Amino acid sequence: MKSFKEIPGSIVAPQGFLTSGVFCDIKRLGTGKGSNKGQKRDLALIVSEVPATVAGMFTTNQVCAAPVKVCAERVKKGAARAIVANSGNANACTGKQGLNDAREMTAFVAAVYDRRKLKIKIPPAVTDRRYSISAEHVLVGSTGRIGVALPMANVRAGINEAVTLLDNSPASAAHAMEAIMTSDTRPKQIAVEFKLSGKTARVGGICKGAGMIQPGMSATGKRPAALHATMLCFITTDAAIDPEMLQAALQAAVVQSFNRITVDGDMSTNDTVLVLANGLAGNRKFGVRSSEFGIFQAALGHVCLELAKMIVRDGEGVHRVVTVRVNGAKTVQDADAAARAVANSPLVKTSWHGGDPNWGRIMCALGYSPANVAENQVDIGYSAPGGKQILWSLKRGQPTKARFKQLCAAVSPKEFDLHINLNLGKASAVIYAADLTEAYVDFNKGDVGDPTTLGG
């Protein structure tokens, strides 16, 4: 039985968080067809009203964006108050200017949030620190076209407006969600509620991502990690938790969620997951081996996994979503390698799109993967999502008596599970994958005669 329940509100469901999203025309050059949405909000701000602990996971791409570099360094200190994020420009491959711009974004948020500029009347019982933020406690995220400098005059204007609009309403959360979207076609948000030491605590999150999706994040942005448009995820919680515990929980959650998805096999320069925890739930802090850590871990893991699945379902041109389940591998590394080889094979992905239960392509992908594979040991089958009734097309490397029409029916739904048993050991892995469609190619090829159609 789950120890949490889903509730509305996403990132403002937890106590003490404010957010906003505004349009400030950051995208000077198109970030791909479908992301040219006119005056779509393109700058989001998330603020904790009180000091918060922070944790983060970042792309392991060796070419990483300026905001990733800034955040990876600041998260190490364990404290943060705000996140500013923009769409329409990745601020990647922008050199020293890009780093300066990312830092300026954080400093400008801190300056504008100053209570004198906001003209906020401070309640008598509240200390001044609630209305003052250090630039070092502001984090930054960006997504969009690579190699283009940020239009900082527009960014500053957006921050000015975003600060004045900060609110804890569902509408404000929706505005922030919209502001981080690029080629996404629908919002991705969730919140859950649970009990910690008798107190009600909440976790809420928003994320974006549809293309350039196969995250492989680590806490430092450095390998080793699983080798894998950008995904960004911002999570808030009012649980009281130390930075070390928060980082441990986030790392475990990301390993089983965002690092388990692929749309096109491309790892972005900007992938980022950030969590702010402000402690306003009033629970007692807990250790990593306590039952309460398990409750928090389950809630955070659910939020991350549901958001990750939303990304795959909204992938660019995606028609079908396939959960690849590999069992019976010699090692976890083998299981992961086998699952990724199948999930990223263009031939396998196009057969999924066509509704073709082509086990030959799956066997081929398994064979060239780094995993240990014995042809005469492999089982391949299909089921409904999460289903236990599997229709096997291959057993011990040989076709079963399942009829072709049966197999076609098994892979015809919008979502299904692909089961692969290597029968060589006890290790397993899961990858949430998407098919490859003509729509994906059309979406991403662009037209050099029309720069507004070119992707990030």
MARBAKE-568606 format. One line per field, with one value per residue (C-alpha): residue number from 1; y, x, z. Coordinates in Angstrom, 3 decimals, padded with zeros to 6 digits. Layout:
% residues N
pos	NUM  ...
c2	Y  ...
c1	X  ...
c3	Z  ...
END
This chain:
% residues 456
pos	1  2  3  4  5  6  7  8  9  10  11  12  13  14  15  16  17  18  19  20  21  22  23  24  25  26  27  28  29  30  31  32  33  34  35  36  37  38  39  40  41  42  43  44  45  46  47  48  49  50  51  52  53  54  55  56  57  58  59  60  61  62  63  64  65  66  67  68  69  70  71  72  73  74  75  76  77  78  79  80  81  82  83  84  85  86  87  88  89  90  91  92  93  94  95  96  97  98  99  100  101  102  103  104  105  106  107  108  109  110  111  112  113  114  115  116  117  118  119  120  121  122  123  124  125  126  127  128  129  130  131  132  133  134  135  136  137  138  139  140  141  142  143  144  145  146  147  148  149  150  151  152  153  154  155  156  157  158  159  160  161  162  163  164  165  166  167  168  169  170  171  172  173  174  175  176  177  178  179  180  181  182  183  184  185  186  187  188  189  190  191  192  193  194  195  196  197  198  199  200  201  202  203  204  205  206  207  208  209  210  211  212  213  214  215  216  217  218  219  220  221  222  223  224  225  226  227  228  229  230  231  232  233  234  235  236  237  238  239  240  241  242  243  244  245  246  247  248  249  250  251  252  253  254  255  256  257  258  259  260  261  262  263  264  265  266  267  268  269  270  271  272  273  274  275  276  277  278  279  280  281  282  283  284  285  286  287  288  289  290  291  292  293  294  295  296  297  298  299  300  301  302  303  304  305  306  307  308  309  310  311  312  313  314  315  316  317  318  319  320  321  322  323  324  325  326  327  328  329  330  331  332  333  334  335  336  337  338  339  340  341  342  343  344  345  346  347  348  349  350  351  352  353  354  355  356  357  358  359  360  361  362  363  364  365  366  367  368  369  370  371  372  373  374  375  376  377  378  379  380  381  382  383  384  385  386  387  388  389  390  391  392  393  394  395  396  397  398  399  400  401  402  403  404  405  406  407  408  409  410  411  412  413  414  415  416  417  418  419  420  421  422  423  424  425  426  427  428  429  430  431  432  433  434  435  436  437  438  439  440  441  442  443  444  445  446  447  448  449  450  451  452  453  454  455  456
c2	000.000  003.438  005.774  008.841  010.170  012.427  015.953  019.052  022.047  020.728  022.947  025.179  022.272  022.212  025.051  028.181  028.124  030.871  030.776  032.665  032.477  035.344  036.069  038.164  037.110  035.139  033.053  035.229  032.268  029.341  026.287  023.896  023.484  023.108  025.252  028.451  029.145  032.913  034.734  031.603  032.286  031.695  032.585  030.872  031.714  029.442  030.801  029.327  031.911  030.541  029.033  025.589  022.663  021.654  018.620  018.251  015.849  017.007  015.877  013.839  015.171  016.389  019.467  020.937  024.273  027.261  026.913  023.299  024.394  027.112  024.814  021.856  024.068  025.752  022.610  021.241  023.840  022.335  025.529  027.467  029.675  030.152  028.755  030.894  029.051  030.040  028.342  029.369  029.454  026.724  029.037  026.132  026.411  030.140  030.342  032.822  035.085  032.248  031.671  035.374  035.512  032.518  034.084  037.436  035.809  034.545  037.839  039.795  037.594  038.216  041.969  042.342  040.195  042.746  043.819  047.522  047.028  044.734  047.145  044.210  044.944  042.545  040.960  041.812  038.179  037.560  038.195  040.168  037.110  035.882  038.803  038.746  036.218  035.792  035.393  032.203  030.755  031.201  028.349  028.568  026.358  026.911  025.018  025.789  026.470  025.731  028.240  031.465  034.146  035.007  038.337  039.600  042.796  040.619  038.259  041.109  042.498  039.035  038.620  042.035  041.019  037.460  038.681  040.954  038.086  035.490  033.609  030.205  029.753  026.808  029.364  030.565  026.975  026.482  029.637  028.400  025.046  026.729  028.893  025.941  024.125  024.035  021.339  019.870  019.613  019.316  020.190  017.704  018.242  016.285  016.559  014.033  014.234  011.956  011.847  012.333  012.093  012.848  015.958  016.405  016.795  017.291  016.927  018.678  018.796  020.129  019.039  019.569  017.360  015.893  015.570  015.114  012.702  009.990  011.513  010.069  012.333  012.325  014.516  016.275  016.146  013.947  010.315  007.480  007.285  005.449  006.715  008.222  018.795  018.775  017.619  019.960  019.053  021.283  019.752  021.387  019.848  021.188  018.165  018.858  016.925  017.418  018.097  014.764  012.834  014.879  014.222  010.496  010.354  012.320  010.237  007.024  008.489  009.733  006.431  004.681  007.361  010.016  007.859  005.078  006.891  007.380  009.060  009.406  008.274  011.786  013.156  016.889  019.475  020.896  018.011  019.116  017.988  020.275  019.811  022.496  021.379  024.159  022.171  023.981  020.665  020.660  016.985  015.692  015.174  011.533  009.253  007.307  003.991  005.202  004.235  007.912  008.144  005.238  007.104  010.233  008.188  006.489  009.811  011.457  008.371  008.366  012.034  011.512  008.344  009.768  012.918  010.807  008.727  011.924  012.963  009.735  009.922  013.488  012.717  014.396  012.501  009.614  007.235  004.303  003.975  000.698  -000.454  -002.676  -005.196  -007.253  -010.125  -012.990  -011.002  -011.905  -008.408  -005.211  -003.601  -006.316  -005.886  -002.112  -002.407  -004.910  -002.817  000.368  -001.334  -002.469  000.782  002.917  000.725  002.696  -000.575  -001.769  001.643  001.893  -001.611  -000.522  002.399  000.081  -002.396  -005.099  -007.683  -008.130  -010.219  -010.520  -006.845  -007.217  -010.184  -008.199  -005.304  -007.676  -009.286  -006.069  -004.743  -005.016  -007.477  -011.186  -012.829  -016.458  -016.753  -020.109  -018.803  -015.680  -015.346  -012.432  -011.629  -008.945  -007.950  -005.119  -002.407  -004.016  -007.224  -010.678  -012.554  -012.607  -013.685  -015.154  -014.821  -016.467  -019.109  -020.217  -018.568  -020.315  -018.991  -020.097  -021.267  -017.843  -016.716  -013.602  -011.972  -012.552  -010.926  -007.980  -007.476  -007.509  -004.602  -002.579  -000.596  002.859  001.365  -002.164  -004.014  -005.856  -008.731  -010.072  -012.890  -013.618  -016.671  -016.218  -014.807  -012.899  -009.246  -007.045  -003.559  -001.447  001.279  003.424  003.993  005.425  004.471  006.345  007.988  010.019  012.848  012.826  013.157  015.889  017.748  017.739  018.066  021.769  023.910  025.827  028.318  029.126  029.543  029.634  025.909  024.861  022.946  023.425
c1	000.000  001.335  002.268  001.310  -001.533  -001.538  -002.885  -003.192  -000.875  002.447  005.320  003.125  001.417  004.181  004.030  006.107  006.772  005.944  006.260  005.522  006.056  006.313  006.984  010.080  010.933  014.104  013.873  015.386  015.907  013.497  014.092  012.418  009.021  006.321  008.146  007.343  004.262  004.138  004.127  004.547  005.883  009.623  010.967  010.014  010.861  010.465  011.142  011.062  009.895  012.370  015.865  015.878  018.209  018.961  019.978  020.663  021.496  023.094  023.918  027.095  027.531  031.141  029.827  027.589  025.797  026.722  023.716  024.697  028.202  026.835  024.292  026.639  029.009  026.338  024.394  027.488  026.921  023.523  021.457  019.317  016.236  015.273  015.433  015.237  014.811  014.295  013.240  014.148  017.902  020.103  023.020  025.249  028.539  028.524  031.923  032.813  029.943  027.496  028.869  028.718  025.132  024.070  025.599  024.036  020.608  021.017  022.405  019.601  016.961  018.558  018.710  015.148  013.765  015.072  012.149  012.636  012.220  009.259  007.676  006.502  005.093  006.844  004.674  006.013  006.730  008.761  012.497  014.032  015.808  012.551  012.685  016.358  018.116  021.822  022.858  024.703  021.352  019.763  020.022  019.530  018.317  018.070  016.708  016.475  018.864  022.569  025.302  023.288  023.981  021.142  019.390  020.132  018.086  015.029  016.004  016.350  012.967  011.457  012.960  011.640  008.125  008.382  009.291  006.252  003.955  005.189  002.236  001.262  -001.815  -002.312  -002.411  001.086  002.351  000.804  002.527  005.907  005.273  004.531  007.634  010.049  008.397  009.979  008.726  006.511  002.875  001.415  002.350  004.055  003.351  002.445  002.266  001.899  001.066  002.232  002.937  006.304  006.458  002.740  003.047  001.633  004.414  004.249  006.418  005.558  007.286  007.235  009.380  009.863  011.246  010.221  013.367  017.120  016.059  018.196  019.353  022.276  022.702  025.006  025.287  028.399  027.769  030.846  031.052  030.866  027.127  024.926  026.087  023.026  015.342  016.757  014.909  014.578  012.846  012.212  010.871  009.740  009.022  008.168  009.737  012.563  015.589  019.357  021.151  022.990  019.756  018.039  020.877  020.817  017.048  017.218  020.042  018.138  014.960  016.685  018.495  015.112  013.272  014.905  017.994  015.649  014.029  014.928  013.115  015.906  019.093  020.576  021.910  021.389  023.943  021.462  019.723  019.050  016.959  016.805  014.984  014.357  013.274  012.237  011.190  007.876  006.051  007.610  008.584  011.566  014.636  015.409  018.320  018.832  017.969  014.755  011.265  010.525  013.361  011.716  008.403  010.070  012.057  008.906  007.110  010.034  010.581  006.931  007.072  010.244  009.035  005.644  007.259  009.794  007.028  005.211  008.321  008.366  004.648  005.097  008.237  008.640  006.559  005.967  003.150  003.891  005.560  007.299  008.618  011.623  012.074  015.266  015.658  018.087  021.262  024.604  025.069  023.064  025.424  024.573  020.855  021.103  023.227  020.855  017.785  019.352  020.543  017.000  015.350  017.626  017.783  016.294  015.157  013.432  011.860  010.491  009.041  007.238  005.791  004.582  003.067  005.470  006.449  009.843  011.849  014.702  015.564  015.449  017.832  020.168  020.265  020.910  023.733  025.654  025.116  028.011  025.942  026.676  024.051  023.602  021.362  019.928  018.913  016.904  013.157  011.174  007.541  004.889  002.292  -000.007  001.700  002.624  000.897  001.972  000.357  003.115  002.701  006.072  007.292  010.640  011.689  015.299  016.139  013.404  010.028  007.013  003.697  002.127  000.298  001.459  -001.939  -001.698  001.718  000.545  -002.370  000.040  002.106  -000.788  -001.725  -000.280  001.627  002.898  005.714  008.512  009.916  013.416  014.887  018.560  018.434  022.061  021.728  019.508  020.080  017.405  016.817  013.936  013.972  010.969  011.265  009.456  009.018  010.607  008.216  008.165  006.837  010.031  012.202  010.029  009.987  013.760  015.155  014.270  014.604  017.854  015.905  013.815  016.008  012.953  012.445  015.925  016.195  018.352
c3	000.000  -000.963  001.875  -000.178  -002.310  -005.350  -004.879  -007.094  -006.978  -008.349  -007.122  -004.924  -003.149  -000.487  002.044  001.569  -002.173  -004.652  -008.417  -011.616  -015.361  -017.859  -021.532  -022.250  -025.829  -025.072  -028.233  -030.936  -033.265  -033.457  -031.324  -033.717  -035.294  -032.695  -030.154  -032.019  -029.957  -030.302  -026.987  -024.908  -021.419  -021.446  -017.994  -014.731  -011.131  -008.094  -004.609  -001.115  001.390  003.947  003.678  002.106  001.599  -001.970  -004.019  -007.714  -010.523  -013.767  -017.285  -017.723  -021.247  -021.460  -023.251  -020.568  -020.491  -018.353  -016.007  -015.286  -014.294  -012.011  -010.344  -009.872  -007.907  -005.784  -004.930  -003.181  -000.442  000.387  000.604  -001.885  -002.001  -005.633  -009.166  -012.294  -015.585  -019.190  -022.403  -025.943  -025.317  -023.818  -022.934  -023.996  -025.928  -025.136  -023.422  -020.701  -021.697  -021.077  -017.580  -016.838  -018.083  -015.976  -012.889  -013.719  -013.890  -010.336  -009.052  -010.685  -009.070  -005.670  -006.254  -007.531  -004.718  -002.202  000.000  -000.684  -004.404  -003.841  -001.355  000.730  004.163  006.509  009.222  012.732  013.605  010.476  010.262  007.421  006.042  004.526  002.139  001.242  -000.967  -001.596  -005.235  -004.204  -003.132  -006.566  -009.080  -012.831  -015.675  -019.426  -022.422  -026.114  -028.965  -028.434  -029.248  -029.053  -026.436  -024.070  -024.758  -021.260  -021.542  -022.160  -019.351  -016.869  -017.889  -017.418  -013.953  -012.928  -013.929  -012.582  -009.093  -008.920  -009.966  -007.475  -005.982  -004.601  -006.792  -009.181  -012.023  -011.125  -011.117  -014.557  -015.795  -014.548  -016.214  -019.524  -019.231  -019.274  -022.209  -025.679  -028.055  -025.321  -026.337  -022.847  -019.251  -016.964  -013.278  -010.144  -006.339  -003.530  000.164  002.999  006.744  008.438  012.262  012.361  010.202  006.698  004.131  000.399  -002.694  -005.958  -009.317  -012.851  -015.769  -019.473  -022.192  -025.540  -027.672  -027.114  -024.399  -022.858  -019.573  -017.686  -014.697  -011.695  -008.622  -009.922  -013.654  -013.999  -015.097  -014.206  -014.705  -017.169  -020.594  -022.372  -026.438  -022.870  -019.794  -016.831  -013.580  -010.580  -007.376  -004.136  -000.751  002.685  004.383  006.822  005.600  005.714  002.410  002.508  002.972  000.252  -002.187  -001.418  -001.948  -005.200  -006.591  -005.919  -007.450  -010.610  -011.190  -011.354  -013.350  -015.530  -016.096  -017.273  -020.215  -023.866  -026.726  -029.275  -027.513  -027.341  -024.048  -023.681  -022.623  -020.084  -018.254  -014.682  -011.715  -008.665  -005.351  -002.728  000.769  003.175  006.267  006.810  007.296  010.763  010.846  012.769  010.606  009.931  009.105  005.899  007.589  009.217  008.080  007.480  004.986  003.191  003.104  001.744  -000.775  -002.034  -002.487  -004.261  -006.401  -007.460  -008.447  -010.501  -012.224  -013.158  -014.568  -016.482  -018.062  -019.040  -020.973  -022.984  -023.729  -024.994  -026.996  -030.359  -032.902  -030.494  -031.400  -029.096  -025.698  -024.887  -021.509  -022.187  -019.366  -019.429  -016.977  -016.573  -017.280  -015.736  -014.292  -013.855  -016.370  -018.901  -018.310  -018.762  -021.893  -023.472  -022.680  -024.062  -027.254  -027.992  -026.878  -029.078  -032.184  -035.118  -036.709  -033.545  -032.925  -036.485  -036.225  -033.047  -034.963  -037.705  -035.249  -036.425  -033.741  -035.376  -032.918  -035.425  -035.018  -031.253  -031.399  -033.635  -031.157  -028.269  -030.226  -030.856  -027.326  -024.838  -022.815  -022.580  -024.799  -025.840  -028.893  -027.854  -024.411  -025.270  -024.666  -026.177  -025.411  -025.032  -022.456  -021.478  -019.375  -016.055  -017.124  -016.015  -018.905  -021.529  -025.161  -026.106  -029.681  -028.975  -026.451  -026.031  -029.326  -031.313  -032.557  -030.547  -031.941  -031.315  -034.445  -036.267  -035.801  -032.055  -031.918  -034.015  -031.633  -028.675  -030.089  -031.500  -028.333  -027.678  -024.744  -024.139  -022.365  -024.163  -022.089  -022.757  -020.697  -021.363  -019.048  -018.000  -014.478  -012.055  -012.965  -014.518  -015.918  -017.200  -019.853  -020.804  -024.547  -027.567  -031.192  -034.114  -036.532  -039.717  -037.562  -035.454  -038.552  -040.038  -036.733  -036.310  -039.839  -040.129  -043.236  -043.705  -045.782  -042.723  -039.600  -037.333  -037.986  -036.908  -033.642  -030.577
END
